[in-house]
Amino acid sequence: MDYDHYMQFMKVVQVANYFGYLNAPKKDRRYWIHPFNQTREETRRFLDFYEKIRLNSDNFFTNYRMSIASFDELMMKIRPYITKQETTFRSPICAEERLTLTIR
């Protein structure tokens, strides 16, 4: 491909990019909050699980692959970095749940 063909090709690419033909179409969001997660605060699914699993250290180790003390130490170190601010639109998941999702 010589230089003139290359420049012509680049012009076509620039025009196509300008009019948005090269960008992938954006998907419309179906939900702001998925219906499954809308009731997470009322049902307390994670909090009930977390409270029960901390009572049995063997069961905790099976699920988290670390001791309760190790989990608490890790949580203490990373809590400021993974805690999200609550807004008027929705409340974030707690740091324990965020870490649990990352570990599992």
Secondary structure as the mmCIF struct_conf table of DSSP 4:
data_model
#
loop_
_struct_conf.conf_type_id
_struct_conf.id
_struct_conf.beg_label_comp_id
_struct_conf.beg_label_asym_id
_struct_conf.beg_label_seq_id
_struct_conf.end_label_comp_id
_struct_conf.end_label_asym_id
_struct_conf.end_label_seq_id
HELX_RH_AL_P HELX_RH_AL_P1 TYR A 3 TYR A 18
TURN_TY1_P TURN_TY1_P1 PHE A 19 GLY A 20
BEND BEND1 TYR A 21 ASN A 23
HELX_LH_PP_P HELX_LH_PP_P1 ALA A 24 ARG A 29
BEND BEND2 ARG A 30 ARG A 30
BEND BEND3 TRP A 32 ILE A 33
HELX_RH_AL_P HELX_RH_AL_P2 PRO A 35 GLN A 38
TURN_TY1_P TURN_TY1_P2 THR A 39 THR A 39
HELX_RH_AL_P HELX_RH_AL_P3 ARG A 40 THR A 43
HELX_RH_AL_P HELX_RH_AL_P4 ARG A 45 ILE A 53
TURN_TY1_P TURN_TY1_P3 ARG A 54 LEU A 55
HELX_RH_AL_P HELX_RH_AL_P5 SER A 57 TYR A 64
BEND BEND4 ARG A 65 MET A 66
HELX_RH_AL_P HELX_RH_AL_P6 ILE A 68 ILE A 82
HELX_LH_PP_P HELX_LH_PP_P2 THR A 83 GLU A 86
BEND BEND5 THR A 88 PHE A 89
HELX_LH_PP_P HELX_LH_PP_P3 SER A 91 CYS A 94
HELX_RH_AL_P HELX_RH_AL_P7 ALA A 95 ILE A 103
#
